[in-house]
Amino acid sequence: MDKEHIKGAAKKMEGSVKEATGKMTGDKSLEAKGKADKLQGEARKAAGDAKDAVRKATRD
C-alpha cells in the first residue's frame, strides 16, 4: 500500500460524504461533485494498484 491508495481512499470517502449531503439537501451540484470525487478516488486507487504491480514484477 502506498500514498496513492491512501489518497484515493480519502478522496472516495470525501466524495461519498458530499454525495450523501447533496442528496439529503437536494443540492444536485454538490451531489455531482461528490460523484466526481469518488471517481477521482477510484482513479488514484487504480494508480496505486498499478504501482504495486510494477513493484512486484520488478522484485520477482
N, C-alpha and C positions, 0 to 999 in steps of 0.2 A: 504494500500500500504506500502510495506516495502523496505528495501535496495535491496533485490533480484529483485524486479520489476524495480527499477531504474537502477541497474547494467545491467539487461537484456536488457532494452530499449537502454541504451548507447552502449552495445556491438552489438546489432542488427543494430543500426544506423552506427556504425563504419564498420560493415560488408557490409552494403549497399553502403557506400562510396567506400570501397576497391573494391567491385564487379563492380561497375559502372566505376571506374577508370581503372580496369583491362580490361573491355570490350572496353573502348574507346581507350586504348593504345595497345590492342591486347596481353596483358600480362596474359596468362592463369593461371600462378601461383598466381598472385595477385587476379585474379577473383575467383579462388578456395579458397584462404584464406578468401576472403570476404564471400563466401557462408558458410564456416566453422564457421566464426564469427557470422553470422546471426543465424545459428543453435544453437550455444552456447548461444546466447541471448535468443532464444526461450526456451531453457532448463532452464535458470535462471528464466525466467518469469513463467514457469510451476512450478518451485520450490517455487516461491513466492506465486503462486495460492494455492499450497498445504499447505503452512504455514498458509495462510489466512483461508483456510477451517478448519484446525485444531484449529486455534484460535477461529473461530466462533463456532465450535462444542463444544469446552470446555466452552464457555461462556453461551451457551444455556442450 
